[in-house]
Amino acid sequence: MELSRRGFLAATGVAAVVRVAPTVARPGGRRILTLVYDKALGMMRAVERIVH
């Protein structure tokens, strides 16, 4: 599967909205965003985790 830069940004934006919606409902903890290189995709991807 080959994603263009625009497709990757759109997919990440949609994923961010889906993840933020439940977090806004119950605030708590710090959100840490890390960029990692995904060999399967052949590009960088964002990994988000919540630390309480």
Backbone as CSV, one residue per row, in Angstrom:
resi,resn,N_x,N_y,N_z,CA_x,CA_y,CA_z,C_x,C_y,C_z
1,MET,0.849,-1.179,0.000,0.000,0.000,0.000,0.887,1.232,0.000
2,GLU,0.638,2.130,-0.921,1.455,3.331,-1.042,0.596,4.560,-0.752
3,LEU,1.001,5.328,0.239,0.285,6.551,0.602,1.072,7.760,0.154
4,SER,0.378,8.714,-0.406,1.040,9.974,-0.732,1.140,10.810,0.541
5,ARG,1.881,11.868,0.463,2.033,12.743,1.630,0.678,13.309,2.045
6,ARG,-0.111,13.711,1.069,-1.434,14.269,1.351,-2.349,13.219,1.987
7,GLY,-2.298,11.992,1.482,-3.106,10.907,2.044,-2.702,10.574,3.471
8,PHE,-1.383,10.601,3.722,-0.891,10.322,5.070,-1.368,11.391,6.047
9,LEU,-1.284,12.663,5.641,-1.733,13.752,6.518,-3.238,13.661,6.776
10,ALA,-3.994,13.317,5.755,-5.442,13.189,5.926,-5.776,12.035,6.875
11,ALA,-5.098,10.910,6.702,-5.349,9.752,7.566,-4.970,10.056,9.007
12,THR,-3.860,10.765,9.197,-3.434,11.107,10.560,-4.406,12.090,11.192
13,GLY,-4.913,13.016,10.405,-5.883,13.977,10.931,-7.163,13.299,11.376
14,VAL,-7.652,12.362,10.586,-8.863,11.629,10.953,-8.620,10.800,12.213
15,ALA,-7.468,10.150,12.283,-7.146,9.344,13.459,-7.049,10.217,14.708
16,ALA,-6.505,11.411,14.564,-6.383,12.318,15.710,-7.762,12.733,16.221
17,VAL,-8.674,13.036,15.308,-10.019,13.442,15.723,-10.722,12.308,16.442
18,VAL,-10.572,11.084,15.939,-11.220,9.927,16.560,-10.655,9.688,17.960
19,ARG,-9.349,9.909,18.134,-8.724,9.675,19.439,-9.022,10.777,20.436
20,VAL,-9.132,12.004,19.970,-9.323,13.146,20.877,-10.739,13.181,21.430
21,ALA,-11.724,12.762,20.663,-13.119,12.835,21.091,-13.358,12.176,22.453
22,PRO,-12.936,10.922,22.682,-13.151,10.335,24.011,-12.281,10.992,25.087
23,THR,-11.100,11.472,24.718,-10.196,12.094,25.690,-10.774,13.406,26.228
24,VAL,-11.434,14.163,25.366,-12.022,15.432,25.797,-13.136,15.177,26.809
25,ALA,-13.855,14.087,26.640,-14.961,13.763,27.545,-14.462,13.472,28.955
26,ARG,-13.299,12.862,29.085,-12.742,12.563,30.405,-11.285,13.034,30.475
27,PRO,-11.081,14.278,30.859,-9.724,14.803,30.903,-8.902,14.133,31.999
28,GLY,-7.627,14.037,31.783,-6.737,13.463,32.777,-5.514,12.880,32.105
29,GLY,-4.367,13.132,32.671,-3.140,12.601,32.116,-2.548,13.496,31.050
30,ARG,-1.304,13.191,30.716,-0.597,13.942,29.682,-0.561,13.141,28.400
31,ARG,-0.737,13.809,27.278,-0.665,13.154,25.981,0.749,13.305,25.449
32,ILE,1.368,12.197,25.075,2.712,12.221,24.518,2.637,11.716,23.088
33,LEU,3.115,12.540,22.157,3.097,12.196,20.742,4.529,11.917,20.303
34,THR,4.748,10.759,19.704,6.070,10.364,19.250,5.998,9.993,17.777
35,LEU,6.980,10.429,17.012,7.058,10.046,15.613,8.014,8.867,15.485
36,VAL,7.571,7.805,14.835,8.396,6.624,14.638,8.402,6.258,13.153
37,TYR,9.479,5.619,12.721,9.565,5.164,11.333,8.955,3.772,11.236
38,ASP,7.951,3.632,10.417,7.274,2.352,10.218,7.835,1.708,8.951
39,LYS,8.578,0.608,9.111,9.210,-0.047,7.962,8.172,-0.624,7.009
40,ALA,7.048,-1.100,7.546,6.006,-1.686,6.699,5.404,-0.642,5.766
41,LEU,5.173,0.566,6.290,4.622,1.642,5.463,5.705,2.368,4.687
42,GLY,6.937,2.310,5.198,8.035,3.019,4.537,8.000,4.504,4.791
43,MET,7.425,4.913,5.921,7.339,6.349,6.245,7.167,6.531,7.743
44,MET,7.228,7.781,8.157,7.038,8.100,9.563,5.554,8.022,9.909
45,ARG,5.269,7.647,11.156,3.891,7.700,11.631,3.883,8.158,13.078
46,ALA,2.773,8.736,13.468,2.635,9.285,14.812,2.047,8.248,15.751
47,VAL,2.644,8.136,16.937,2.144,7.238,17.977,1.828,8.091,19.187
48,GLU,0.587,8.018,19.636,0.144,8.853,20.759,-0.189,7.962,21.942
49,ARG,0.250,8.388,23.128,-0.118,7.653,24.341,-0.444,8.638,25.437
50,ILE,-1.281,8.202,26.364,-1.712,9.043,27.493,-1.075,8.501,28.760
51,VAL,-0.359,9.383,29.456,0.309,9.005,30.695,-0.458,9.640,31.845
52,HIS,-0.915,8.839,32.794,-1.705,9.344,33.913,-0.838,9.785,35.051
